[in-house]
């Protein structure tokens, strides 16, 4: 019988179109659980001001079990 991942062990990717407000941040924390998650910003933030690496984003989408997009 193959070993399956529990819900807590799933890899979650959060894609943020805009800067999240407090409510979205709380949802991300709750959904990510103890395992954590990957978060990708599609907007330029004040810290990194880096452009989106689209090739890496596509790889991340296929590498994660769940992908959640936030507006």
N, C-alpha and C positions, 0 to 999 in steps of 0.2 A: 504494500500500500504506500503510495507516494506521500511524502511529508508535505503538508500544506501550511502556508503562512497563516497565522492568526490575524485578526483584524488589527491588533496592535503592532504587528510586525510589517505591515504593508508599507511600501515606500510611497510617500505622498509628495507631489510636486504642486506648489502653489504659484500661480502666475498672476502678478499684480499689474494691472493696466495703469492704475493711478496710486498715489500714496494712500495707504490704508488708514482708516479712522480707528478709533479705539475699539469699536464693535468688531470690525473685521479682524483686528489683531487678536482679540479674544477668541473668535471663531478659529483662526489659524492655530492658536495654541491648543484649543480643545480638540481639534481634529487631529493634530500632529501627535498628541499623546506623549508618552515618555521616550519614544523612539526618535522623535524629531522629524524634520521634513526639510526639503529643499525649497527655497523661495527665490523666484526670479522676478526682478523688476523690469517692466517694459518702459518705464519712465526714467528719466535721468534724475537721480537723487542728488542732494547737496553734498553727500559724502564722497561718492566715487565718480559721479558725472561720466560714467562709462556707457558707451553704446552697447546695445544688445548684441550678443554673439548668437545669431540666429541658427547657425549650424549646431552649436552646442545645445541650444534650446530644443531643437528637434531631437537630438540624441537623448536629452533628459526626458522628454515626453515619452519616448519608447522605453526608457530605462526604469520608469516608475510604474507602480501598480495603479495609482490613482492620480489624476490631474484635475486640479480645481482652478478655474479662472475667476479672478475677482475684478470687478469694475470699480 
